[in-house]
């Protein structure tokens, strides 16, 4: 098994490509050791000292490290954990765990606008963000303000504010006049 790695715009996060499907559908975010209890693979990765976050996409795993460790010191252990997991034959997610479909539900008078927002996010934003090892999902819409949840390499990325304001906000405002602003949300 050969696992490739790619840098992301977030210097604290690396993208690992195991050459196999990680999740059949959706994403899974593990911002803490406690959250990783749902996934044998995430638990193995969190066993590496210095890991502070794990995120699964369709064909990648992104790992976030603490500032006090260097990638050169922990990358081999993470590669070993991923390889060990796939060789074990265990499932990526526990039997009672599900990948997240993504967007929060929204009903009410703004439902048509929210559907347009979700469509633009799915068709234009999420594929590009997945290339960088992360995901951005709809969290809410209130009085012209779109609230988005950033995951994986996007969470805590120094360029995420620019991505939100210059990229996503401009895109949504261009196509949906009711959108005034885009703001990040921590869940």
N, C-alpha and C positions, 0 to 999 in steps of 0.2 A: 504494500500500500504506500502510495506517495501522496503526501499532503503538501499542497502549495500554501504559501502565505503571501498576503498582499498588505501593504500599508494602507491606512485610511487617512482621511483629512484630520482625524483626531489622533494626535501622537500617543495618547494613552491606550489606544485600541488597535489591535491587529485582526485581520480577517484570515481565517483558516479555511481552506477549500479541500475537503477530504476526497473529492472525486466521486462522491456518492451522494444520494439524496439524504439530507439531514431531516427535513420535515416535508411530508407530502403536500401539505397545505398550511397556509397561515405562517405565523411567527411565534416565537416563545422568548420572553424576556425574563432573565434571572438577575435582578439588581442586587441580590444578597444571597448568602449561603442558605438562609432559611427558605427562600423562594426556590432554590435548586433541589429541594427535597422531592419535587415532582419528576426529576429527570436524572437517571443514572449517569448520563454523559455530563451534564452540568455539575453534578456532585464530584465526579472525578476531576474535572477542570478546577473547581474551587479548592480541591485538595492541594493544588499548587500554591505555595506561599506567595502572596502579592497579588493574586487575582481578586478583583473587586466587582466584576460583572461578566455575565455570559449572555449571549443572544444568539438564537438560531433562526436562520432563514431557510429557504428551500434547499440550497446546496452549499451553505456556508455556516461557519460558526465565528462570531466575533467575540474576542476576549478583551476586557478592559483591565488594566493593571493599576496598582497604586503608584504614586509619584516617586516613592522611595526605592523602587526596584527597577532594574534595567531589563529591556527585552532580551538582551544577550544572555542574561542569567536565567530567565524563566521560560523562554520560548522552547528549548529542548524538552523541558518537563511537560509543557502543554501539548506539544506534538506527540510525546509518549502517551499522555493520557487519552488523547483522541484516538490514536492508533490502537491502544489497548482496549478501548471501549468497542471499537468496530470489530476487532478480532474476537471479543468475548461473545458476540452474537446477541447481546442484550439490546432491547429497544432503546431508542433515544429518549422517549418519554415513558413514564410509568403508566401502568394500565388505567389508572383513574385520572390521568392528566390529559388535557386537550391543548392543542395549539390555539392561539388566539386568532380569530377571523380578522381582527383588525379594528374597524371603526366602531365607535359607540353608537347606540341606537338614538334616534331623534324623531320625535313625532310632534305634531302640532302645526301651527300656521306656517312655519318656515320649512316644512318638509320638502317642498320642491327645490328650494334654494340649497338645502342640505344635500339632497340627492345630486345636484350639480357639483357641489363642492367635493363630495365623495368620488364622483366620476372623474373629475379633473385630478384629484389626488391619485386615484388608481391608475389612470392612463398616462399621466405626465410626470408625477412626482415620485411615487413609490418605486417604480422600476429604476430610476436614476439613483435614488437614495440606497436601494439594495446593492447597487454596484459598489457603493462606498461602505457596505457592511452594516447598514442600519435600516430603520423603518420610521415612517411618520404616519400617524393615524389620526383620524378625526376624533375629537373629544367633545366638542360642543360648539354651538352658534348662538350668540345672544346680542341683539341690537347691532348687528353689523360686524361683530368681532368673532373671528374664527379661532377656536382653541384647538391646538394640535399637540399630540403626545409624541415625543421623540424617544426612540429606543436604539439600542445597540451602539454603533459608532457615533450616531447623532447625539446621543445623550452626553452632555458635557463637552461637546466638541467646540473648540474655539471659533470655528467658522459657522456654527449653527445659527447664530443671530443673523448673520449676513444671508445665509441660505433662506431663513424664514422671511426676513424683511425684503431683501432685494429679489429673491427668486419666487418663493411661493406666494407671498403677499401680492407682488406685482402680477403674477399669473392669474390668481383668483380675482383680483380687482379688474383685470382686463376683461375677463369673461363673465363675471358676475358683479354688476354694478352695486348690488346690495352689500357687498363685502367692503368694509372700511379698513380693517386691521387684522393681522394675524398675531397670535400670542402663544408662546409655549406653555404647557401645563405639565407639572410633575404629578404622577399618579402614585 
